[in-house]
């Protein structure tokens, strides 16, 4: 596979990227970071000199979305880190997105201004009111061109809806509502109403000592506004229908793979926890990521996934040390390509994996500064577990577990992907062939 790329580097700890999201056309790409900032990149138009080349992504707007807060009632610090960003379908010339930290969700509007009015009757050029006695004639104000200005304004603040940390938000296909999920509850919000939400899932037991699982992710179905799915730390998926009841504690379908007793170990429950769930664009399948695998589920088959792909099976022998350094609790995300034929997810050592569902081929690629020249061609990487090593192989013992690809996003229509590697954003695009498209 041949992919070219652009590297956008950023500097300090607050710049560690915590979420990446393309908008519905793929023309805009938003990233959120631990410092509470949102950076939006816009795709430049194709060059006349190279009409077949894709446009680069350049910084379009940067704004501070969340600030650190302190809950005095609970003596609790609330981080400014952006947990998730979701774009709303575009209704007019402006763009809108939702961003959330652990407690508060905000709706932002992004607009462009490239003209300014001039020739007011009652104001001078600086905007101050004129002395009315000096106004002797009327003129028609005109719009004059000006340098492009991108204005970002907060439209709504949805607060006080969650007791626990928000782990996911999802916009409904009705374009009017969205849901937010924390460890134990899922709330349904109307985009125009900030002071109340409806609790649609509540798995909190009467006695917290009886707690056996938590909600890890949730998403609305892309086409049916009444359906949504949520995943749990026990590795199960629950599909819920909001037409059935106001409180969806009773699921419509339960997707769960029985555990192989021969693989049972101390770490089984930890590594089976689902860290991400994504509906396919068609709405027929669901993609889930746990610690070692990605799985594709058919909505019509609950008993087991129809496809299972090993992301880094060579880590099975390393689970003890990964538990000791807390890496075993890392939450990796996953993504579909535009045609639902290829899936992507991250790994350690700044590796990310792609799996072609049709040919069953897979590839490991690396997002690294060492090979970050624009237009560089990415070479597949291979991890070696003992035995003979090829020249470019990397030993499983020399993997860097501090370098991890947790957040990825795929352009909704084209073979362009965004990879967040700590505080660097890599954008790769396939220009030579479509082996993995």
DOMITI-851997 format. One line per 5 residues: number of its first residue (from 1); for each residue x, y, z of C-alpha. Coordinates in steps of 0.25 Angstrom, whole numbers, always signed. Each point is the difference from the previous one (the first is absolute). Layout:
NUM = X Y Z | ...
% end
This chain:
1 = +0 +0 +0 | +5 +14 -4 | -4 +11 +9 | +5 +15 +0 | -1 +9 +12
6 = +1 +13 +7 | +4 +2 +14 | -5 +11 +9 | +8 +1 +13 | -4 +6 +13
11 = +8 +3 +12 | -3 -2 +15 | -8 -10 +9 | -13 +8 -1 | +2 -3 -15
16 = -2 -15 +1 | -11 -3 -10 | -12 -6 +7 | -10 -1 -12 | -1 +1 -15
21 = -12 +1 -9 | -3 +3 -15 | -12 +8 -3 | -11 -6 -9 | +6 +4 -13
26 = +15 -2 +5 | +4 +14 -4 | +2 +4 +15 | +7 -8 +10 | -1 +3 +15
31 = +10 -4 +11 | -2 +2 +15 | +11 +0 +10 | +3 -2 +15 | +1 +16 +1
36 = -14 +1 -3 | +3 +6 -14 | -7 -4 -13 | +8 +2 -13 | -7 -1 -13
41 = +7 -3 -13 | -6 +3 -14 | +4 -7 -13 | +6 +9 -10 | -6 +0 -14
46 = +8 -8 -10 | +12 +6 -7 | -1 +5 -14 | +14 -5 -3 | -4 -14 +6
51 = -15 -2 -3 | +0 -15 +4 | +7 +3 +14 | -8 +1 +12 | -1 +13 +8
56 = +9 +1 +12 | -7 +3 +14 | +4 +13 +6 | -4 +7 +13 | -14 +6 -1
61 = -3 +5 +14 | +5 -3 +14 | -9 +4 +12 | +0 -4 +15 | -12 -9 +2
66 = +1 -3 +15 | +7 +5 +12 | +4 -7 +13 | -11 +0 +11 | -1 -3 +14
71 = -13 -7 +6 | +0 +6 +14 | -11 -9 +5 | +8 -13 -3 | +14 +6 +1
76 = +2 -5 -14 | +9 +6 -11 | -6 +0 -14 | +10 -1 -11 | -1 +8 -12
81 = +4 -12 -9 | -9 -2 -12 | -6 -14 +0 | -8 +0 -13 | -3 +9 -11
86 = -12 -2 -9 | -4 +8 -13 | -15 +3 -2 | -5 -1 -15 | +2 +13 -7
91 = -14 +7 -1 | +6 +14 -6 | +13 +7 -3 | +4 -2 +15 | +6 -12 +6
96 = -4 -5 +14 | +7 -10 +9 | -2 -6 +14 | +12 -1 +9 | +0 -6 +14
101 = +10 -2 +12 | -4 -9 +12 | -12 +8 +4 | -4 +11 -9 | -4 -1 -15
106 = +0 +13 -9 | -6 +3 -13 | +9 +9 -9 | -3 +7 -13 | +11 +3 -10
111 = -3 +11 -10 | +8 +8 -11 | +1 +15 -3 | +6 +5 -12 | -8 +13 -2
116 = -2 +12 +9 | -11 +11 -1 | +5 +14 -3 | -7 +13 -1 | -9 +1 +12
121 = -9 +12 +1 | +1 +1 +15 | +13 -6 +3 | +14 +4 -4 | +11 -9 -5
126 = +4 -4 +14 | -14 -4 +4 | -3 +13 +9 | -13 +7 -1 | +0 +13 -8
131 = -5 +13 +4 | -14 +0 -6 | +1 +15 -4 | +12 -4 -10 | -9 -10 -7
136 = -5 +8 -12 | -2 -12 -10 | -4 -14 -1 | +9 -11 -6 | -1 -15 -3
141 = +10 -8 +8 | +8 -10 -8 | +7 -13 +2 | +15 +1 -2 | +10 -12 -1
146 = +9 -3 +12 | +9 -11 +4 | -7 -13 +4 | -3 +0 +15 | -5 -13 +6
151 = -9 +2 +12 | -3 -10 +11 | -11 +2 +9 | -6 -8 +12 | -15 -3 -3
156 = -4 -9 +11 | +6 -5 +13 | -6 -14 +5 | +5 -1 +14 | -4 -8 +13
161 = -5 -12 -8 | +10 -10 +5 | +5 -5 +14 | +11 -8 -6 | +10 +3 -12
166 = -5 +1 -14 | +6 -10 -9 | -8 +2 -13 | -10 +9 -7 | -7 -3 -13
171 = -9 +8 -9 | -13 -6 -4 | -4 -1 -14 | -13 +8 +2 | +10 +12 +2
176 = -7 +5 +12 | +4 -9 +11 | +13 -6 +5 | +4 -9 +12 | +12 +0 +10
181 = +5 -12 +8 | +8 -1 +13 | +4 -12 +7 | -15 -3 +5 | -10 +8 -7
186 = -3 +5 -14 | -8 +13 -2 | -8 +5 -12 | +1 +15 -3 | -7 +9 -10
191 = +10 +9 -7 | -9 +12 +4 | -2 -3 +14 | +11 +1 +10 | -7 +0 +14
196 = -5 -14 -1 | +3 -14 -6 | -7 -13 +1 | +6 -12 +6 | -1 -12 -10
201 = +9 -10 +7 | +4 -2 +14 | +8 -12 +5 | +4 +6 +13 | -4 -11 +11
206 = -7 +4 +13 | +13 -5 +7 | +13 +4 -7 | +6 -12 +6 | -8 -8 -10
211 = +6 +7 -12 | +5 -10 -10 | +2 +8 -13 | +0 +14 -5 | -3 +7 -13
216 = +12 +2 -9 | -6 +6 -13 | -13 +3 -7 | -5 +4 -14 | -13 +3 -8
221 = -3 -8 -12 | +3 +8 -12 | -14 -1 -7 | -10 -5 +11 | -2 +11 +10
226 = -6 -9 +10 | +12 -10 +1 | +13 +2 +8 | +10 -10 +5 | +9 +1 +13
231 = +12 -9 +3 | +5 -5 +14 | +12 -3 +8 | -4 -15 -1 | +1 +0 -15
236 = -15 +0 -3 | -8 +9 -10 | -14 +4 +3 | -9 +5 -11 | -12 +8 +5
241 = -12 +5 -7 | -6 +13 +6 | -14 -3 -5 | -1 -12 +10 | +1 +8 +12
246 = +4 +14 +6 | +11 -7 +8 | +8 -9 -9 | +5 -9 +12 | -5 -12 -7
251 = +7 -2 -13 | -5 -5 -13 | +12 -8 -4 | +12 -5 +8 | +13 -2 -8
256 = +10 -9 +8 | +10 -10 -4 | +2 -12 +10 | +14 -1 +6 | +9 -11 -4
261 = +3 -7 +13 | +13 -4 -5 | +4 +15 -1 | -5 +4 +14 | +10 +7 +8
266 = +2 +11 +11 | -1 +11 -11 | -12 -6 -8 | -10 +10 +5 | +9 +12 -2
271 = +4 -3 -14 | -14 -3 -4 | -5 +14 +4 | -5 +7 -13 | +7 +13 -1
276 = -8 +5 -13 | -12 -3 -8 | -3 +5 -14 | -12 -3 -9 | +4 -2 -15
281 = -5 +11 -10 | -10 -10 -5 | -6 -2 +14 | +1 -15 -2 | +12 -3 +8
286 = +7 +4 +13 | +15 +1 +2 | +6 -2 +14 | +14 +1 +6 | +5 -7 +13
291 = +14 +0 +4 | +5 -11 -9 | -10 -1 -12 | -10 +8 -9 | -13 -7 -3
296 = -11 +2 -10 | -14 -4 +5 | -12 -2 -9 | -13 +7 +6 | -7 -13 -4
301 = +9 -9 +8 | +2 +1 +15 | +7 -13 +3 | +14 +4 -5 | +7 +10 -9
306 = +1 -3 -15 | +14 +4 +0 | +12 +1 +10 | +13 +6 -3 | +12 -1 +9
311 = +6 +14 +2 | +13 -4 +8 | -1 -14 +4 | +15 +0 +3 | -4 +7 +13
316 = -7 -11 +6 | +13 -5 +7 | +3 +15 +5 | -14 +2 +7 | +7 -1 +14
321 = +9 +11 -3 | -10 +8 -7 | -9 -1 +12 | +11 +5 +9 | +2 +13 -8
326 = -15 +2 -2 | +1 -1 -15 | -10 -12 +0 | -11 +11 +3 | +3 +8 -12
331 = -12 +3 -8 | +2 -2 -15 | -10 +5 -11 | -4 -6 -13 | -5 +6 -13
336 = -7 -5 -13 | +4 +5 -14 | -10 +7 -9 | -5 -13 -6 | +1 -9 +12
341 = +10 -9 -6 | +12 +4 +8 | +1 +2 +15 | +11 +7 +8 | +5 +0 +14
346 = +13 +5 +8 | +10 -8 +7 | +13 +3 +8 | +14 +5 -6 | -8 +10 -8
351 = -5 -12 -9 | -14 +0 -5 | -7 -12 -7 | -9 -1 -12 | -9 -12 -4
356 = -6 -3 -13 | -13 -7 +2 | -1 -5 -14 | +14 -5 -3 | +3 -3 +15
361 = +13 +7 -2 | +6 +8 +11 | +11 +10 +2 | +8 +7 +11 | +4 +14 -3
366 = +8 +10 +9 | -2 +15 +3 | +13 +5 +4 | +8 +13 -1 | +12 -7 -6
371 = -7 -2 -13 | -9 +12 +0 | +4 +7 -12 | -12 +4 -9 | -2 -10 -11
376 = +8 -11 +7 | -5 -14 -3 | -4 -8 +12 | +6 -14 +1 | -7 -11 +6
381 = +6 -4 +14 | +1 -14 +6 | +1 -4 +15 | +9 -12 +2 | -3 -10 +12
386 = +13 -8 +1 | +6 -9 -11 | +6 +6 -13 | -1 +15 -2 | -1 +7 -13
391 = +9 +13 -2 | -12 +10 +3 | -7 -8 +11 | -1 +5 +13 | +1 -9 +13
396 = -12 +0 +9 | +9 +2 +11 | +5 +14 -6 | -14 +5 -1 | -2 +14 +6
401 = -13 +0 +8 | +0 +15 +3 | -2 +2 -15 | -15 -4 -3 | -10 +3 -10
406 = -13 +1 +7 | -8 +10 -9 | -2 -2 -15 | -10 +5 -10 | -3 -4 -14
411 = -5 +10 -11 | -15 -3 -3 | +2 -2 -15 | +15 +0 -3 | +12 -8 +3
416 = +5 +11 +10 | +3 -4 +15 | +3 +9 +12 | +9 -6 +11 | +3 +6 +13
421 = +13 -4 +6 | +2 +6 +14 | +1 +15 -4 | +2 -2 -15 | -11 -1 -11
426 = +3 -8 -12 | -8 +1 -13 | +2 -12 -10 | -6 -1 -13 | +1 -11 -10
431 = +3 +5 -14 | +6 -11 -7 | -10 -12 +1 | -12 -4 +8 | +5 -13 +5
436 = -7 +3 +14 | -12 +8 -5
% end
